[in-house]
């Protein structure tokens, strides 16, 4: 074992003790508990685990929150009158170039303000006639990444219903 003298004090080196620091440590991997980090929407009652079903994966929380942000219109979130993409006023314009561009701007502005850690990548609108064109389903697909976590391209699809 090496001995160092520093101003009258003895210091020892762990390297020369003949034993590694990890020799007495159990090397089996620890199971990390999955902790709840966000409420899953739509709300579901959890039996025995708390009040509501929760997410334990941060990417699922972000996807859930992004979906809620896109589907929320201004004035619907108490205390945050400008929260949401506010797509209801332009719902009938989706599917044409001007309406799609307006939706892109509104989604981009909402994400920039409320979820700046999300990087929007792509946008697509699809329209499905339903019930003899009296009601239509307008779908929006948004692709995005979460650069602080990884560079995986994720996709989110929301459906909006238009009454005729």
N, C-alpha and C positions, 0 to 999 in steps of 0.2 A: 504494500500500500504506500503510495507516495505521500509525502508530507511537505507542505509548503509553509514557510514562516512569513507572516505578514505582521509587522509591528508587534512582535511578541505574542501573537496568537497563532494557534495551530489551525491549518486548513487541510482538509483531506480531499482527495480526488475520488469520485465515485468510479471512475474508469479502472482504477487499480485495486478495487476491493475484492475482485474474484467472482462477483455475482452481478448479474444484470438487475436493474431496477425492476424489470418486468418478470423476473423469474418466479416470484411468489404471487403474481397476479393471474387470476383466472382469465384465460384468453378467449373464452366463448363469447360470441357477440351478444350484447344486451338487446332485448326486445324493447324498442321504444314505443311507449303507449301512444295510441292515436288520440290526440286531444281534440275536442270540438273547437272549431275556429269560426264558424258562421252558421246561421240558421238557413236551412234549405227552404227554397220557395218553389212551388206553393207550399204553405205551411202544412205539416203533417204532425199529428200527435205521436210522440215517442212513448212506447210502452216500456217503462222501467229504466230508461236512460236519461230522463229529464222531461221537460215539458214538450219540446219540439224536436224533430229529427234535425241533426246538425251535419255540416260538412266537416271533414277532417283533412281535406286536401285543398291547399291554397289555390290551385288552378281552377278547381270546381267552384270555389267561393267567388273568384274573379269572374268566371263565366256566368254564374248566377247573378252577380251584381251588374254585369254588363247587360244581360238580358233585361233586368228590371229597369236599368237606365234607358235603354232603347224604347221599351214599352210605356214608360211613364210620360205623361203630358204635363206641361207647365200648370201649376196650381194643384196638382194631385198629391204632392208630398208636403205634409204639414211642416212649416218652418223653413222650407226651401222652395219658394214659389217658382224659381227658374230651373228646378231639378228636372231632368229628363230631356229626351230628344224632341219632344213636342211634335210628333208625326201626325196626330189627328187632323190638324188644319190642312195638311197637304196630302191626305190619304187618297183623294180622288185623282190627284196628279201623278201618283206613283205609277211607273210603267212608261211614262214619256220622259224625254231627256231633261226637260226643265224641272219636273217633279223629282226625278232621281237625283239631279244635282243639288236641289234644295235639301233633300233628305240626307245626302252625304255631308253637306255643310252643317246641318243641325246635329247629326250624330257626332261628327268630328268636334264641334264646339262643346257638346255635352261631355264627351270623353276627355277632351283637353282640360275641362274645368274640374270634373269629379273623379276621373280615373286616369290621370296623366301617365301612369306607369304602363298603360296599354298602348300598343302601337298598332293602329289600324292599317290593314294591308289591302283589302278588297271589299267590294260592295256589289251586290246583285239583287235585282228585283224579279220576282216571278208572280204571275197572276193566274189564279185558277178560278174560272167561272163556276158558280155553284147555284143550284136551285133556279135554273132558267134565267140567269143573269140578274135576279133581284138581289142576291147577296153574292159577293165575291170574296175570295180569300186572297189577300195580298201577302206574299212572303218576302222577307228580306233576309239575305244571307250576308253576314259580315265575317271576313277573315281577319285574324289579328295575331299578334305575338305579344309575349310578356318578357321584354328584354332583360329585366332584372332577375328572372328565373331561368329562362332558357330561350332558344330561338325556334321552338316548335311552332309551326303554323297551325293555329286552331280555327275552328269554324263555328259560328253560332247562327242559328236560324230562328226567326220569330215569325209568327203569323198574325196578321191583322185582318179583321173582318169588316167589309164594307157593305152597308145596307143600302138598298135601292129604292 
